Amino acid sequence: MSFEIRKQFLRRQAASLPKCHANFRAASAIQFVILPRVKRPFLIDTDTASDDAVALIMALRSPQIQVVAITTVAGNVDVHQATRNALYTAELCDSNVPVFAGAEQPLRRAHANASWFHGRDGLGDHGYPPPRRAPEKQSAVDAIIDTVESNHGLEMVTLAPLTNIALALQKKPAIARKVSRCVVMGGAPCCEGNVTPAAEYNIWCDPEAARIVMRSGLPIELVGWHLCRGEAVLNPSDIQQVLSFATALARFAIECNSHAQAAFFKQSGEHGISLPDPVAMAVALDPSIVTSQSQHFVDVETDSELTRGMTVVDRLNVGHDQRNRDVWAAPLAAGHKAKVFWTIDNARWKQALYAALR
């Protein structure tokens, strides 16, 4: 019986009760007009490589949210490969979510991929078959604008260089006020980067776009690279636990990250799989995983090659001081602080991952 038919049936039953049961009848009528809980709408922007794919699985399998659109951008791999990988991952989840291809290069720079970390195809070079469907014909930039405007309270999750988001904001700045959350996987606030000593890859790849987004008025929640290190890394025991689930998604999650696992060990000396995008998705799905945070002005370095893409956080709130006002004039004038997350509950983030892969 459909919800609407059941509601009408119960109303008729309540109406047939004696008048002495009027209060019950009224209560029944009120009780059964309550609508089912609506899933939270997500838009995910991605340069789909190995950790992005796992983050997409977490979102597509979550019962609390509905992924209304996936947009792709040049980053870890070129935009065509990123689109192919997003479609393939959606198919693994039996999802027909629309996928829109976006920017082929950063706003002002040549595209520099991360094949050194993720492999040539972004998924560890295991020869996965092509997806069965094609991306949508609409551009990612227009899809972002339309999706924001047609989904009240939309939550945006960015797992990639911010080129698409910046282009959408330049085309229609007002969309910034219509997004309820913008969870950004990016930056290395107050710590070393993963692509240079100063910068995390997503911000470094297109720092001009990142600066536009940080100053746009979007409700930024910054999930930096530091949150996927240390105890957050899937250690060998965690990897075996995932494989013990014996599901296709669990096997894919570990296999597609094989190249990244080797690259992470070479980079950091740590054994395991570092998963920045799934950590960001876990935070997007459940903000209570965050255990410490604060709000600050954040700016992005765009001029210096030494510190290109550095996310500079005014952690001590000294941007307004006389000695800093000239340098910080633009972000201060914009008036938009970002939430910066410093620590998370690592056990709970891993449980969120395991739930999606079982």
C-alpha positions in Angstrom: 0.0 0.0 0.0 1.5 3.4 -1.0 2.0 6.1 1.7 -0.8 8.3 0.2 -3.3 5.5 0.0 -2.5 4.4 3.5 -2.9 8.0 4.8 -6.4 8.2 3.2 -7.4 4.9 4.6 -6.4 5.8 8.1 -8.3 9.1 7.8 -11.5 7.3 6.9 -11.0 4.9 9.8 -10.6 7.8 12.2 -13.7 9.6 10.8 -15.8 6.5 11.5 -15.1 6.5 15.2 -17.7 7.7 17.8 -17.7 11.4 18.7 -16.3 10.5 22.1 -13.1 9.6 20.3 -12.8 13.0 18.7 -9.5 13.7 20.3 -8.1 10.4 19.1 -9.5 11.1 15.6 -7.8 14.5 15.5 -4.5 13.1 16.8 -4.7 10.3 14.3 -5.2 12.7 11.4 -2.3 14.8 12.6 -0.1 11.8 13.1 -0.5 10.4 9.6 0.0 13.6 7.6 3.6 13.7 8.7 5.8 13.3 5.6 8.6 10.8 5.4 12.1 12.3 6.2 13.6 13.8 3.1 17.2 12.8 2.4 19.8 15.6 2.4 20.9 16.6 -1.1 24.6 16.4 -1.9 26.5 17.7 -4.9 30.0 16.2 -5.2 32.8 17.7 -7.3 35.6 15.3 -7.9 38.8 14.6 -9.9 38.0 10.9 -9.5 41.0 8.9 -8.5 41.4 6.1 -6.0 40.5 7.9 -2.8 37.7 9.9 -4.5 36.2 6.6 -5.7 35.9 5.4 -2.1 34.4 8.7 -1.0 31.8 8.4 -3.8 30.9 4.9 -2.6 30.4 6.2 0.9 28.0 8.9 -0.3 26.1 6.7 -2.8 25.5 4.0 -0.2 24.5 6.3 2.6 20.8 6.0 3.5 20.8 9.6 4.9 21.7 11.5 1.8 20.8 11.7 -1.9 23.7 12.5 -4.3 21.8 14.7 -6.8 24.8 15.3 -9.1 28.5 14.5 -9.5 30.7 17.0 -11.4 34.2 16.2 -12.6 37.3 18.4 -13.1 40.9 18.0 -14.1 43.1 17.2 -11.2 44.5 13.8 -10.2 43.8 12.8 -13.8 42.5 14.6 -16.8 38.8 15.5 -16.8 37.8 12.7 -19.3 39.5 10.0 -17.1 38.0 11.5 -14.0 34.5 11.4 -15.6 35.0 7.8 -16.7 36.1 6.8 -13.2 33.1 8.5 -11.6 30.7 6.7 -13.9 32.4 3.4 -13.3 32.2 3.9 -9.5 28.6 4.9 -9.7 27.8 1.7 -11.6 29.5 -0.4 -8.9 27.0 1.2 -6.5 24.1 0.5 -8.9 23.5 4.3 -9.1 22.3 6.3 -12.1 23.3 9.6 -10.5 24.0 12.2 -13.3 27.7 12.9 -14.0 28.7 16.2 -15.6 32.2 16.8 -17.1 33.8 20.1 -16.2 37.0 22.2 -16.6 39.9 20.6 -18.5 42.5 22.8 -16.8 43.0 25.3 -14.0 42.0 28.9 -14.3 45.4 30.3 -15.1 47.9 27.4 -15.0 48.8 24.3 -16.9 47.2 21.2 -15.5 49.6 19.1 -13.4 48.1 15.6 -12.6 48.9 13.3 -9.7 49.6 10.1 -11.7 52.7 9.7 -9.6 50.4 8.9 -6.7 47.3 7.3 -8.2 48.6 5.7 -11.4 48.0 6.8 -15.0 44.2 6.0 -14.9 43.8 7.3 -11.3 42.6 3.9 -10.1 45.9 2.1 -9.8 46.2 0.9 -13.4 44.2 -2.3 -13.0 42.4 -2.1 -16.3 38.9 -1.6 -15.1 36.4 -1.7 -18.0 34.8 1.4 -19.4 31.5 2.5 -17.9 28.3 1.5 -19.7 26.8 5.0 -19.8 28.0 8.4 -20.9 28.2 11.7 -18.9 25.4 14.3 -19.3 25.7 16.8 -22.1 25.4 19.9 -19.8 28.6 21.3 -18.6 29.6 20.9 -14.9 29.6 24.6 -14.3 26.0 25.0 -15.5 25.0 21.8 -13.7 26.4 23.2 -10.4 24.4 26.4 -10.8 21.2 24.6 -11.7 21.6 22.0 -9.0 22.2 24.5 -6.3 19.1 26.6 -7.4 16.8 23.6 -7.6 17.8 21.9 -4.3 17.0 23.9 -1.2 19.7 23.4 1.5 22.1 21.6 -0.9 25.3 20.4 0.7 28.4 20.6 -1.5 31.4 18.3 -1.1 34.5 19.1 -3.1 37.2 16.5 -3.4 39.3 18.1 -6.1 40.8 21.4 -7.4 38.2 24.0 -7.1 38.1 25.1 -10.7 34.5 24.2 -11.4 33.2 25.8 -8.2 35.1 29.0 -8.9 33.8 29.2 -12.5 30.2 28.7 -11.2 30.7 31.4 -8.6 32.1 33.8 -11.2 29.1 33.1 -13.5 26.5 33.3 -10.7 27.8 34.6 -7.4 24.4 34.4 -5.7 24.6 30.6 -5.5 27.0 30.9 -2.5 24.1 32.0 -0.3 22.0 29.0 -1.3 24.4 26.3 -0.2 24.0 25.1 3.4 27.4 23.6 3.7 30.5 23.4 1.5 32.9 20.7 2.8 36.2 21.2 1.1 38.9 18.4 1.1 41.9 20.6 0.7 44.7 22.5 2.3 47.3 21.9 4.9 46.4 24.4 7.6 49.4 25.0 9.8 51.3 22.0 8.6 53.3 20.6 5.7 51.7 19.8 2.4 51.6 16.6 0.3 52.7 18.0 -3.0 55.1 20.7 -1.9 56.4 21.5 1.6 53.8 24.2 1.8 50.7 23.0 0.0 48.2 20.2 -0.4 47.5 19.0 -4.0 43.9 20.2 -4.5 44.7 23.8 -3.5 48.1 23.8 -5.2 46.7 22.6 -8.5 44.5 25.6 -8.9 45.3 28.2 -6.2 43.5 31.0 -8.0 40.3 29.0 -8.0 40.7 28.2 -4.3 41.2 31.8 -3.4 37.9 32.7 -5.2 36.1 30.0 -3.4 37.5 31.0 0.0 36.4 34.6 -0.5 33.0 33.8 -2.0 30.7 33.5 1.0 30.2 29.8 0.6 29.9 28.2 4.1 33.4 26.6 3.9 34.3 23.6 6.1 38.0 22.9 5.6 39.1 19.2 5.9 42.9 19.5 5.6 45.3 16.8 4.5 46.5 16.4 8.1 43.2 14.7 9.1 44.0 11.6 7.0 47.4 10.9 8.6 48.6 9.0 11.7 45.8 7.0 13.3 43.4 7.9 10.4 45.5 5.9 8.0 44.1 2.4 7.2 46.9 0.3 8.6 47.6 -3.3 7.5 45.2 -4.6 10.1 42.4 -2.3 8.9 43.1 -3.3 5.3 42.6 -7.0 6.2 39.4 -6.1 8.0 38.0 -4.4 4.9 39.0 -7.4 2.7 37.3 -9.8 5.2 34.0 -8.2 4.2 34.4 -10.1 0.9 32.3 -7.7 -1.0 33.0 -6.4 -4.5 33.1 -2.8 -3.1 35.5 -3.7 -0.3 37.9 -5.4 -2.8 37.7 -2.5 -5.2 38.4 0.0 -2.4 41.6 -1.7 -1.5 42.7 -2.7 -5.0 42.2 0.7 -6.6 44.3 2.3 -3.9 47.3 -0.1 -4.4 49.4 2.4 -6.3 48.5 5.1 -3.8 49.5 2.9 -0.9 52.9 2.4 -2.4 53.3 6.1 -3.1 52.2 7.0 0.4 54.8 4.8 1.9 57.5 6.4 -0.3 56.2 9.8 0.6 55.7 9.4 4.4 57.3 6.1 5.5 53.9 5.1 6.8 52.5 1.6 6.0 48.9 1.8 5.0 46.4 3.7 2.8 45.8 7.3 3.4 42.3 8.4 2.4 41.8 12.2 2.5 38.6 12.2 0.3 36.8 9.5 2.3 37.7 11.3 5.6 36.2 14.5 4.1 33.1 12.5 3.1 32.8 11.0 6.6 32.8 14.5 8.0 30.2 15.6 5.4 27.9 12.7 6.3 28.3 13.1 10.0 29.8 16.4 11.3 29.9 15.1 14.9 33.0 13.0 13.8 34.9 16.3 14.2 36.4 16.6 17.7 38.0 20.1 17.5 37.4 23.0 15.2 37.5 26.8 15.0 36.6 29.6 12.6 39.1 31.8 10.9 39.8 33.8 7.9 41.7 31.7 5.3 43.6 32.9 2.3 45.5 31.1 -0.4 48.9 32.0 -1.8 48.9 32.5 -5.5 52.1 34.5 -6.3 55.0 32.7 -4.7 56.2 29.5 -6.4 57.8 28.5 -3.0 54.5 28.6 -1.2 52.0 28.4 -4.1 48.7 27.0 -2.9 49.5 27.4 0.8 46.3 27.7 2.9 47.1 30.5 5.3 44.9 30.3 8.4 44.6 33.3 10.6 44.5 31.0 13.6 45.5 33.7 16.2 43.0 36.2 14.6 45.7 38.8 14.0 44.6 39.6 10.4 43.0 42.8 11.7 46.2 44.1 13.4 47.8 47.2 11.9 50.8 45.3 10.6 48.6 42.8 8.7 45.7 44.8 7.4 47.1 45.6 4.0 48.0 42.0 3.2 44.7 40.7 4.6 42.5 43.5 3.2 40.7 41.4 0.6 39.7 38.4 2.8 38.8 40.8 5.6 36.7 42.8 3.3 34.9 39.7 2.1 34.1 39.0 5.7 33.8 35.2 5.4 35.4 32.9 7.9 35.9 29.2 7.3 35.4 26.4 9.8 38.8 24.7 10.0 38.8 21.1 11.4 41.8 20.2 13.5 41.0 16.7 14.8 38.5 13.9 14.2 37.4 10.7 15.9 39.5 8.3 13.9 37.6 5.2 15.1 34.3 6.6 14.1 35.6 7.7 10.6 36.8 4.1 10.0 33.5 2.7 11.1 31.7 5.0 8.6 34.0 3.6 5.9 33.4 0.0 6.9 29.6 0.5 6.9 29.8 1.6 3.3 31.9 -1.3 2.1 30.1 -4.2 3.8 
